[in-house]
Amino acid sequence: MRDPAGPPVQIFVMGDDVWREEEAWPLARAVETRYHLHADGLLSPEPPATAEPSTFTFDPRDPAPTAGGPTLLPDPTNAGPQDQRDVERRPDVLCYTTEVLDSDVEVTGPVSVTLHGETSGAATDWTAKLVNVHPDGRAMSVIDGIVRTTTPSGTYTIDLVATSQVFKAGHRIRVEVSSSNFPRFDRNPGTGRPAARAAESDLVVQHQRVFPASFIALPLVPRDRR
């Protein structure tokens, strides 16, 4: 139990699997660092050298399924961190992954993805997910989010809320981008019509483009002071 006279913030640091007391939230020592989404699937602090977009096709009749997360779905086992490998095999899910980490990387604080995207639909959804890739290949979800757009192109911020996760040496950091995470989020019909009033005949296929100017903002915490 936290001492009422102690530091006002207490967080659980996943990866280290410890409780830690802090003086403020967000952490003042956390450094927001951009990791860029490269068209070849690399996730890197280095900006991409090409402007070529990544592409995928989203069919709301066949949305990417929810695999874990902060859910209250009828299946209680489909919650929390879950292996994303089956989802990542889908052609409508883009994956951007760092090289293998040579030291621990701590991400603690608010996380967001800035996406430069374009769709053939009148409206669409953009989803993003932060994933911890283990040395044995397991791709365990950390946090996710969504933004619903009503414009065919633009710059969109996907709020992944916040986390405290240490990506251990030998692991990799991954970002998934798609246009669905169903049934955690309802399907976007692509016409601008509200999803709750859209009939099956209203659902249209959406051709998506994600440009390399996109990035995830990670609050990195120096590991020499924990």
Contacts in CASP RR format, 6 or more apart in sequence:
PFRMAT RR
TARGET T0000
AUTHOR 0000-0000-0000
METHOD contacts of the structure
MODEL  1
MRDPAGPPVQIFVMGDDVWREEEAWPLARAVETRYHLHADGLLSPEPPAT
AEPSTFTFDPRDPAPTAGGPTLLPDPTNAGPQDQRDVERRPDVLCYTTEV
LDSDVEVTGPVSVTLHGETSGAATDWTAKLVNVHPDGRAMSVIDGIVRTT
TPSGTYTIDLVATSQVFKAGHRIRVEVSSSNFPRFDRNPGTGRPAARAAE
SDLVVQHQRVFPASFIALPLVPRDRR
2 10 0 8 1.000
2 21 0 8 1.000
6 21 0 8 1.000
7 21 0 8 1.000
7 22 0 8 1.000
7 23 0 8 1.000
8 23 0 8 1.000
8 24 0 8 1.000
9 21 0 8 1.000
9 22 0 8 1.000
9 23 0 8 1.000
9 24 0 8 1.000
9 25 0 8 1.000
10 19 0 8 1.000
10 20 0 8 1.000
10 21 0 8 1.000
10 22 0 8 1.000
11 19 0 8 1.000
11 20 0 8 1.000
11 22 0 8 1.000
11 25 0 8 1.000
11 108 0 8 1.000
11 164 0 8 1.000
12 18 0 8 1.000
12 19 0 8 1.000
12 20 0 8 1.000
12 164 0 8 1.000
13 19 0 8 1.000
13 20 0 8 1.000
13 106 0 8 1.000
13 108 0 8 1.000
13 164 0 8 1.000
13 165 0 8 1.000
13 166 0 8 1.000
14 142 0 8 1.000
14 163 0 8 1.000
14 164 0 8 1.000
14 165 0 8 1.000
14 166 0 8 1.000
15 165 0 8 1.000
15 166 0 8 1.000
15 167 0 8 1.000
15 168 0 8 1.000
16 106 0 8 1.000
16 166 0 8 1.000
16 226 0 8 1.000
20 164 0 8 1.000
20 226 0 8 1.000
25 109 0 8 1.000
26 108 0 8 1.000
26 109 0 8 1.000
26 110 0 8 1.000
26 162 0 8 1.000
26 219 0 8 1.000
27 108 0 8 1.000
27 109 0 8 1.000
27 219 0 8 1.000
27 221 0 8 1.000
29 221 0 8 1.000
29 222 0 8 1.000
29 225 0 8 1.000
30 108 0 8 1.000
30 109 0 8 1.000
30 219 0 8 1.000
30 220 0 8 1.000
30 221 0 8 1.000
31 219 0 8 1.000
31 220 0 8 1.000
31 221 0 8 1.000
31 222 0 8 1.000
32 217 0 8 1.000
32 218 0 8 1.000
32 219 0 8 1.000
32 220 0 8 1.000
33 45 0 8 1.000
33 217 0 8 1.000
33 218 0 8 1.000
33 219 0 8 1.000
33 220 0 8 1.000
34 45 0 8 1.000
34 215 0 8 1.000
34 216 0 8 1.000
34 217 0 8 1.000
34 218 0 8 1.000
35 43 0 8 1.000
35 44 0 8 1.000
35 45 0 8 1.000
35 98 0 8 1.000
35 173 0 8 1.000
35 175 0 8 1.000
35 215 0 8 1.000
35 216 0 8 1.000
35 218 0 8 1.000
36 43 0 8 1.000
36 44 0 8 1.000
36 45 0 8 1.000
36 46 0 8 1.000
36 47 0 8 1.000
36 48 0 8 1.000
36 212 0 8 1.000
36 213 0 8 1.000
36 214 0 8 1.000
36 215 0 8 1.000
37 43 0 8 1.000
37 48 0 8 1.000
37 54 0 8 1.000
37 94 0 8 1.000
37 96 0 8 1.000
37 175 0 8 1.000
37 177 0 8 1.000
37 210 0 8 1.000
37 212 0 8 1.000
37 214 0 8 1.000
37 215 0 8 1.000
37 216 0 8 1.000
38 44 0 8 1.000
38 48 0 8 1.000
38 50 0 8 1.000
38 96 0 8 1.000
38 212 0 8 1.000
39 48 0 8 1.000
39 50 0 8 1.000
39 52 0 8 1.000
39 53 0 8 1.000
39 54 0 8 1.000
39 212 0 8 1.000
41 54 0 8 1.000
41 94 0 8 1.000
41 95 0 8 1.000
41 96 0 8 1.000
41 97 0 8 1.000
42 96 0 8 1.000
42 97 0 8 1.000
42 98 0 8 1.000
42 99 0 8 1.000
43 96 0 8 1.000
43 97 0 8 1.000
43 98 0 8 1.000
43 173 0 8 1.000
43 174 0 8 1.000
43 175 0 8 1.000
43 216 0 8 1.000
44 98 0 8 1.000
44 99 0 8 1.000
47 212 0 8 1.000
48 212 0 8 1.000
48 213 0 8 1.000
50 212 0 8 1.000
51 211 0 8 1.000
51 212 0 8 1.000
51 213 0 8 1.000
52 212 0 8 1.000
53 117 0 8 1.000
53 118 0 8 1.000
53 209 0 8 1.000
53 210 0 8 1.000
53 211 0 8 1.000
53 212 0 8 1.000
54 94 0 8 1.000
54 177 0 8 1.000
54 209 0 8 1.000
54 210 0 8 1.000
54 212 0 8 1.000
55 207 0 8 1.000
55 208 0 8 1.000
55 209 0 8 1.000
55 210 0 8 1.000
56 91 0 8 1.000
56 92 0 8 1.000
56 93 0 8 1.000
56 94 0 8 1.000
56 178 0 8 1.000
56 179 0 8 1.000
56 208 0 8 1.000
56 210 0 8 1.000
57 91 0 8 1.000
57 92 0 8 1.000
57 205 0 8 1.000
57 206 0 8 1.000
57 207 0 8 1.000
57 208 0 8 1.000
58 92 0 8 1.000
58 124 0 8 1.000
58 178 0 8 1.000
58 179 0 8 1.000
58 180 0 8 1.000
58 205 0 8 1.000
58 206 0 8 1.000
58 207 0 8 1.000
58 208 0 8 1.000
59 92 0 8 1.000
59 203 0 8 1.000
59 205 0 8 1.000
59 206 0 8 1.000
60 180 0 8 1.000
60 187 0 8 1.000
60 188 0 8 1.000
60 189 0 8 1.000
60 190 0 8 1.000
60 203 0 8 1.000
60 204 0 8 1.000
60 205 0 8 1.000
60 206 0 8 1.000
61 200 0 8 1.000
61 203 0 8 1.000
62 92 0 8 1.000
63 180 0 8 1.000
63 181 0 8 1.000
63 182 0 8 1.000
63 187 0 8 1.000
64 87 0 8 1.000
64 90 0 8 1.000
64 92 0 8 1.000
64 93 0 8 1.000
64 127 0 8 1.000
64 178 0 8 1.000
64 179 0 8 1.000
64 180 0 8 1.000
64 181 0 8 1.000
64 182 0 8 1.000
65 87 0 8 1.000
65 181 0 8 1.000
65 182 0 8 1.000
66 73 0 8 1.000
66 78 0 8 1.000
66 181 0 8 1.000
66 182 0 8 1.000
66 183 0 8 1.000
66 184 0 8 1.000
67 78 0 8 1.000
67 82 0 8 1.000
67 83 0 8 1.000
67 84 0 8 1.000
67 86 0 8 1.000
67 87 0 8 1.000
67 141 0 8 1.000
68 78 0 8 1.000
68 79 0 8 1.000
68 80 0 8 1.000
68 81 0 8 1.000
68 82 0 8 1.000
68 141 0 8 1.000
68 184 0 8 1.000
69 79 0 8 1.000
69 80 0 8 1.000
69 81 0 8 1.000
69 82 0 8 1.000
69 141 0 8 1.000
69 143 0 8 1.000
69 144 0 8 1.000
69 184 0 8 1.000
70 79 0 8 1.000
70 80 0 8 1.000
71 78 0 8 1.000
71 79 0 8 1.000
71 80 0 8 1.000
71 184 0 8 1.000
72 79 0 8 1.000
73 79 0 8 1.000
73 183 0 8 1.000
73 184 0 8 1.000
80 141 0 8 1.000
81 132 0 8 1.000
81 140 0 8 1.000
81 141 0 8 1.000
81 142 0 8 1.000
82 140 0 8 1.000
82 141 0 8 1.000
83 138 0 8 1.000
83 139 0 8 1.000
83 140 0 8 1.000
84 129 0 8 1.000
84 131 0 8 1.000
84 139 0 8 1.000
84 140 0 8 1.000
84 141 0 8 1.000
84 176 0 8 1.000
85 137 0 8 1.000
85 138 0 8 1.000
85 139 0 8 1.000
87 93 0 8 1.000
87 176 0 8 1.000
88 95 0 8 1.000
88 139 0 8 1.000
88 176 0 8 1.000
90 178 0 8 1.000
92 178 0 8 1.000
92 179 0 8 1.000
92 180 0 8 1.000
93 176 0 8 1.000
93 177 0 8 1.000
93 178 0 8 1.000
94 176 0 8 1.000
94 177 0 8 1.000
94 178 0 8 1.000
94 210 0 8 1.000
95 174 0 8 1.000
95 175 0 8 1.000
95 176 0 8 1.000
96 174 0 8 1.000
96 175 0 8 1.000
96 176 0 8 1.000
96 177 0 8 1.000
97 133 0 8 1.000
97 172 0 8 1.000
97 173 0 8 1.000
97 174 0 8 1.000
97 175 0 8 1.000
98 172 0 8 1.000
98 173 0 8 1.000
98 174 0 8 1.000
99 172 0 8 1.000
100 135 0 8 1.000
100 170 0 8 1.000
100 171 0 8 1.000
100 172 0 8 1.000
101 167 0 8 1.000
101 168 0 8 1.000
101 169 0 8 1.000
101 170 0 8 1.000
101 171 0 8 1.000
101 172 0 8 1.000
101 173 0 8 1.000
102 169 0 8 1.000
102 170 0 8 1.000
103 169 0 8 1.000
103 223 0 8 1.000
104 166 0 8 1.000
104 167 0 8 1.000
104 168 0 8 1.000
104 169 0 8 1.000
104 223 0 8 1.000
105 166 0 8 1.000
105 167 0 8 1.000
105 173 0 8 1.000
105 220 0 8 1.000
106 164 0 8 1.000
106 165 0 8 1.000
106 166 0 8 1.000
106 167 0 8 1.000
106 220 0 8 1.000
106 221 0 8 1.000
106 223 0 8 1.000
106 226 0 8 1.000
107 130 0 8 1.000
107 163 0 8 1.000
107 164 0 8 1.000
107 165 0 8 1.000
107 166 0 8 1.000
107 167 0 8 1.000
107 173 0 8 1.000
107 218 0 8 1.000
107 219 0 8 1.000
107 220 0 8 1.000
107 221 0 8 1.000
108 163 0 8 1.000
108 164 0 8 1.000
108 165 0 8 1.000
108 219 0 8 1.000
108 221 0 8 1.000
109 162 0 8 1.000
109 163 0 8 1.000
109 164 0 8 1.000
109 219 0 8 1.000
110 159 0 8 1.000
110 161 0 8 1.000
110 162 0 8 1.000
110 219 0 8 1.000
111 130 0 8 1.000
111 143 0 8 1.000
111 160 0 8 1.000
111 161 0 8 1.000
111 162 0 8 1.000
111 163 0 8 1.000
111 216 0 8 1.000
111 217 0 8 1.000
111 218 0 8 1.000
111 219 0 8 1.000
112 157 0 8 1.000
112 158 0 8 1.000
112 159 0 8 1.000
112 160 0 8 1.000
112 216 0 8 1.000
112 217 0 8 1.000
113 128 0 8 1.000
113 157 0 8 1.000
113 158 0 8 1.000
113 160 0 8 1.000
113 175 0 8 1.000
113 177 0 8 1.000
113 214 0 8 1.000
113 215 0 8 1.000
113 216 0 8 1.000
113 217 0 8 1.000
114 155 0 8 1.000
114 156 0 8 1.000
114 157 0 8 1.000
114 158 0 8 1.000
114 214 0 8 1.000
114 215 0 8 1.000
114 216 0 8 1.000
114 217 0 8 1.000
115 126 0 8 1.000
115 128 0 8 1.000
115 147 0 8 1.000
115 155 0 8 1.000
115 156 0 8 1.000
115 157 0 8 1.000
115 158 0 8 1.000
115 177 0 8 1.000
115 210 0 8 1.000
115 214 0 8 1.000
116 154 0 8 1.000
116 155 0 8 1.000
116 210 0 8 1.000
116 211 0 8 1.000
116 213 0 8 1.000
116 214 0 8 1.000
117 126 0 8 1.000
117 153 0 8 1.000
117 154 0 8 1.000
117 155 0 8 1.000
117 156 0 8 1.000
117 208 0 8 1.000
117 209 0 8 1.000
117 210 0 8 1.000
117 211 0 8 1.000
117 214 0 8 1.000
118 152 0 8 1.000
118 153 0 8 1.000
118 154 0 8 1.000
118 208 0 8 1.000
118 209 0 8 1.000
118 211 0 8 1.000
119 149 0 8 1.000
119 152 0 8 1.000
119 153 0 8 1.000
119 179 0 8 1.000
119 190 0 8 1.000
119 206 0 8 1.000
119 207 0 8 1.000
119 208 0 8 1.000
119 209 0 8 1.000
120 152 0 8 1.000
120 205 0 8 1.000
120 206 0 8 1.000
120 207 0 8 1.000
120 208 0 8 1.000
121 152 0 8 1.000
121 190 0 8 1.000
121 191 0 8 1.000
121 204 0 8 1.000
121 206 0 8 1.000
121 207 0 8 1.000
122 150 0 8 1.000
122 152 0 8 1.000
122 190 0 8 1.000
122 191 0 8 1.000
122 192 0 8 1.000
123 148 0 8 1.000
123 149 0 8 1.000
123 150 0 8 1.000
123 151 0 8 1.000
123 188 0 8 1.000
123 189 0 8 1.000
123 190 0 8 1.000
123 191 0 8 1.000
123 192 0 8 1.000
124 148 0 8 1.000
124 149 0 8 1.000
124 179 0 8 1.000
124 188 0 8 1.000
124 190 0 8 1.000
124 206 0 8 1.000
124 208 0 8 1.000
125 146 0 8 1.000
125 147 0 8 1.000
125 148 0 8 1.000
125 149 0 8 1.000
125 179 0 8 1.000
125 180 0 8 1.000
125 185 0 8 1.000
125 187 0 8 1.000
125 188 0 8 1.000
126 146 0 8 1.000
126 147 0 8 1.000
126 149 0 8 1.000
126 156 0 8 1.000
126 158 0 8 1.000
126 177 0 8 1.000
126 179 0 8 1.000
127 144 0 8 1.000
127 145 0 8 1.000
127 146 0 8 1.000
127 158 0 8 1.000
127 176 0 8 1.000
127 177 0 8 1.000
127 178 0 8 1.000
127 179 0 8 1.000
127 180 0 8 1.000
127 181 0 8 1.000
127 185 0 8 1.000
128 144 0 8 1.000
128 145 0 8 1.000
128 146 0 8 1.000
128 158 0 8 1.000
128 160 0 8 1.000
128 175 0 8 1.000
128 176 0 8 1.000
128 177 0 8 1.000
128 216 0 8 1.000
129 141 0 8 1.000
129 142 0 8 1.000
129 143 0 8 1.000
129 144 0 8 1.000
129 145 0 8 1.000
129 160 0 8 1.000
129 175 0 8 1.000
129 176 0 8 1.000
129 181 0 8 1.000
130 141 0 8 1.000
130 142 0 8 1.000
130 143 0 8 1.000
130 144 0 8 1.000
130 160 0 8 1.000
130 163 0 8 1.000
130 165 0 8 1.000
130 173 0 8 1.000
130 174 0 8 1.000
130 175 0 8 1.000
130 216 0 8 1.000
131 139 0 8 1.000
131 140 0 8 1.000
131 141 0 8 1.000
131 142 0 8 1.000
131 173 0 8 1.000
131 174 0 8 1.000
131 175 0 8 1.000
131 176 0 8 1.000
132 139 0 8 1.000
132 140 0 8 1.000
132 141 0 8 1.000
132 142 0 8 1.000
132 165 0 8 1.000
132 167 0 8 1.000
132 171 0 8 1.000
132 173 0 8 1.000
132 174 0 8 1.000
133 139 0 8 1.000
133 140 0 8 1.000
133 171 0 8 1.000
133 172 0 8 1.000
133 173 0 8 1.000
133 174 0 8 1.000
134 140 0 8 1.000
134 171 0 8 1.000
135 170 0 8 1.000
135 171 0 8 1.000
139 174 0 8 1.000
142 163 0 8 1.000
142 165 0 8 1.000
143 160 0 8 1.000
143 161 0 8 1.000
143 162 0 8 1.000
143 163 0 8 1.000
144 160 0 8 1.000
144 181 0 8 1.000
144 184 0 8 1.000
145 158 0 8 1.000
145 159 0 8 1.000
145 160 0 8 1.000
145 161 0 8 1.000
145 181 0 8 1.000
146 158 0 8 1.000
146 181 0 8 1.000
146 185 0 8 1.000
147 156 0 8 1.000
147 157 0 8 1.000
147 158 0 8 1.000
147 159 0 8 1.000
148 188 0 8 1.000
149 156 0 8 1.000
150 192 0 8 1.000
167 173 0 8 1.000
173 218 0 8 1.000
175 216 0 8 1.000
177 210 0 8 1.000
177 214 0 8 1.000
179 188 0 8 1.000
179 206 0 8 1.000
179 208 0 8 1.000
180 187 0 8 1.000
180 188 0 8 1.000
186 195 0 8 1.000
186 196 0 8 1.000
187 195 0 8 1.000
187 203 0 8 1.000
188 195 0 8 1.000
188 206 0 8 1.000
189 195 0 8 1.000
189 198 0 8 1.000
189 202 0 8 1.000
189 203 0 8 1.000
189 204 0 8 1.000
190 203 0 8 1.000
190 204 0 8 1.000
190 206 0 8 1.000
191 198 0 8 1.000
191 202 0 8 1.000
191 204 0 8 1.000
193 202 0 8 1.000
END
